[in-house]
């Protein structure tokens, strides 16, 4: 949950900007979080993505998602995603993302290969659960395939600079090859492209998920969800403590993560203590 909020906050300042506009700000290295820290009120601006994420997590927690087996958890994920997002092109990618998160947060040592495997498995599950939405599921699967196909080419070609910088013109080129539409399916494909390209480098995942002409908020939020589930709060804090510490929604997201992990929900303004064993933050 904290990872999602980080992605949303990072992507918010450029959510409607084209990639050329980002280049105008910072050259070929595109939009870097330091630009946001200098020019915007960090963490105080979130989009509807974080609000949707909070509602989704609360609905999952209320239904006992954490204690379910994978099959029941997938069915619930689809039910909740459909209730919140309404359109198949929106709720199918969200349900796939929830499937991925379920797997990552339950694995003691999640890997890039595990992420790839369950990106496809999540889509296949939706195909079985939604026979009436065959075309929409196919579109999501095709976007994911395209995103993963470009990962190897991209990671063999990029060049680093100090302070976790990468020439974003190359990543933007490959992302533009995935597709041009601003949909949840495209955002998921970009998030997977970014997360798999830099699975062990959290800052580069987020920077790559932001720098393109698509929905930066949605892609970075989804990438943050996956990296948060894979790394946990402690892992993210070790790498980028300022991203976590300065996040306005940090306390609330901690509570939501704890409730999701322990299968509880909020009751009015009651504050429930943090649970140290909660991995998904």
N, C-alpha and C positions, 0 to 999 in steps of 0.2 A: 504493500500500500504506500509506503514511503517512497519507494522507487517510482511508482506511478505519479505521485505528486511532484517529485523532482523533474520527471520528464515533462509534465504539463507546464511547470513553472519555467523550465528552460525553453520550451517551444513557444510559449505564449507570445513573447515579444515579436516573433517573426511568423506567426501563424498564418498571416495573409500575404506574406512577402514572397516574391519569386526568388529563385536562386540568384539571378543577376543582381537583384537588389541587395542580397546578402553579401555578394562579392563587392559591391560598392562600399559596404561598411568595412570589410576587413580583408579584401583581396581574395586570392584563390583559396585561402584557408577558411573562407566563409564565415558564418556566425559562430563565434565561440562564447561559452558561458560568461567569460570575463567581460564581454561587451554588455551583457545583460546586467552584470553586477555593477558596472559603471553607469549605465544609462537608464536603468529601470529600478523600480522598488522591488527588489528580489523577493520572490516567494509570496507576495501579497496578491498577485494576479494569477488566478487559476481560471480555466475554462470549464465548460460543462462536462468535460471528460472526467475530471476529478469528482464532480458531483455525481455523475453516473456510476463511477467506480465505488463510491461510498454506498450508494443505494444498492448496487449489485452485491457488495460484500455483506451488507446487513441482511438482505434477503437470503443469501446463501447461508449465513450464520444461523438465522432464525429457523431454517429448515434442517439444520444439522449436517451441512455439506461435509464438514471435516471428518465426521465419523462414518461416512458412507463408503461403500465399495465404489470402484471406478465406474461401473456401469450405471449405478444409481446417481452418482455425482455428475456424470455426463448428461443424463436426462434432466436433472435439476438445473444444470448450467444452461441448457437450452431453454427450459421453461422460464428461468429468470431473465435471460438475455432477450427472449421474445417479449416478455412483459414490459421491459424497459425500452427496447429499441424498435419494436414493431415491424420494421421492414426486413425481409430475409437478407438483403444485401448488407444489412447492419448487424442483425443478431447472430447470423451464422459465424462471422469472424470472431465476434465476442465470445461465443460459446466455445470455439476452438481455442481461443486464448485461455479461457478458464480451464479447459482440459490440460493445456500445457502447464499452467500454474500448479494445478493439482499434482501433476507428476513431479515437477521440479521441487516443490516444497516437501514432498515425501521422500525424496532421495537424498541420502546423506552426502553424496558426492556427485551432484549433477554435472553432466558433461555436454559438450557441444553435440555429440552424436545422439545423446538422449533427446536433446531439444529438436533435432532434425527428425528423428524417428516419430516423435509424438506430435509434431506439427502435421505430418501426414496422417497419422493415426487419428488425430482429432477431426480432421476433415472427413476421413472415412466413416467415423462414427456418426457425424452429422448427415452423411449420405444415407445411412441406414435409418436414422431417426426421422429424416425428412424426405421421403420418396417423392413427395409432391413438389419439392424445391430442387429438383435435379439440376436444372440449368444454373440456378444461383450458387449451389454448392460447387459445381464444376468451375464456375468463374473464380471462386475463392481458391480452389485447388490449383488452378492454372496460374494465378498470381503468385501463390506460394512457390510453385515449381520454378517460375521465372526468377523469383527472388533468390532462391537457393542456387540456381544454375549459375548466377553471376558472382556468387561469393568467392569461389576459387580464383576466378579471373581477377577479381578486384584485389584480394589479399595478396596476390603474387605481383601486383603492379604498384600499390600505393607506396608513398615515401613519407617517412616520419619527419617531424621537426621536434625540437625540444618542447617540453611542457604539454605532452600528449596532443600535439598538433598533427594533422594529416591534410594533405592537399585535397580539399573537398570537391574540387572540380571533377576529379576522377570518380568519386563515389556518386556524385550527382549524375554523371554520365550513365553509370550502370543503373542507378535508380530510375532514371528516365526511360531506360530500356525495359524495365519491368512494366511500366504503364504510366499513364498521365492522369487518370481519374482521381478525384478526391473522395474515396470511399473508405469504409472501415476495412474492406478486404485489401485494398492497396496499402492502407496504413499497417495492417498486420504483416503484409509481405515486406514492407520497408523495415519494420521492427525486427523481423526474423533475419533479413539481410544484414542489418547492423549488429544484432546480437551474435549471430554465428560468425560474422567476419572478425569480431573482436571479443569473443566470449570471455576471455580472461583479462580484458581491459575495459572496465566499466566506463571511464570517461570517453573513450573513443566510440563505444557503443552509442552513448547519448549524443555526442557531437555529430556522428554520422546520421543518426535518426532525425536530426533537426535540419540538416543542410540539404534541402531539395525543394522542388517547387510544389510539393504536395502538402498535405495537412501535417505540419510539424508537431502540433500539439498531440494529435492522435497517435502518430507514429512513435514519438518520444515517450508518450504515456504507456503505450503497449510494451515498448522496449524496457522501460523502467519496471513495469510489472514483472517481466520475465527475469530481468537481472536481479530484482529484489528477491524473487523466489529462489533464484539460484545462489545468490551471495549472502542473503540475510542482511539485517541492519548493520551488524558488526563489520561485515565485509565491505559494505558501501562506505561506512564511516571511516574505515582505515584508509580508503583510497581518496575520498573527497569529503572530508568532515565539514567543510564550509557549505557544501551543497545541502547537507542534512541539517546542520545546526541553524542555518539562516532561513529555513523553510517555515513560513507562517503557519501552515497547516500541520506541522510536525506532530504536536501532541494529539490532535484529533486522529491523524492517520495511524499513530501507534495504537490508540484505543480500538480503532476499527480492525486493525490487523489482529489484535489480541482476541477480539470477539469472534472474528472469523475462525481463528485457530481453535478456540475452545467451544465453538458452537453456541455462543450467547449473543444477545442483542442488547442495544441500549434501552434503558428504562428512564425516560424523562431526562433529568439533568444529573442522574446518579453517576458518579465517577467510580469506575471499577479499576482496581489496581492492575499494573502491568504484570504479564506473565513472562518470566525469564526464558521459558522453553519455547516461546513462539518463534519459529524460524522465518515466517513469512512477513517481512516488514519492508 
